[in-house]
Amino acid sequence: MDGRVKINLLDLKLPNQTCGDFTPRWRCFNNHVYNYLATRLDSLHSLVTALSEKVAFLEGAEAATQSPRSHKKAAIAKKEPEFWFIQQRAKHLGLEISANQRMKIEMWANESYKERHGQIPKKQPFRGTQASAYPTADLDILDATIKGVVAQGHS
């Protein structure tokens, strides 16, 4: 629906009489159209209110019938991963990185991670190879390194 109101001219039931000696005919027509639209909008508002109440009722009934297990599934689906890989995190941040940038990011992020934890992050399988997996708690290191390399334009 494009928001335009269709008016059936037959529904307007324009009066056959004149509007008066001093009232222009167009003003009489405008007043009549205004009154017609006001009554139509009132009924439309009532219909929208009734439908909104019905939707709210149905959503409440649906939520009440869902099992606790389905709530757990929804929570798990929204949960952030425990570990992030460089390519995965860059994509999540909306950034594209080259293979060369990925290597620089890994080198610098591993160095920062080692300063914080005394060792480099553990490697895990990712797309058929082993890659550093950064825990969610250390995303500040990974995000800053990704953004820094991309901002500097390292290729």
Secondary structure, 3 states (H helix, E strand, C coil): CCCCCCCCHHHHCCCCCCCCCCCCHHHHHHHHHHHHHHHHHHHHHHHHHHHHHHHHHHHHHHHHHCCHHHHHHHHHHHCCCCEECHHHHHHHCCCCCCHHHHHHHHHHHHHHHHHHHCCCCCEEEECCEEEECEEHHHHHHHHHHHHHHHHHCCC
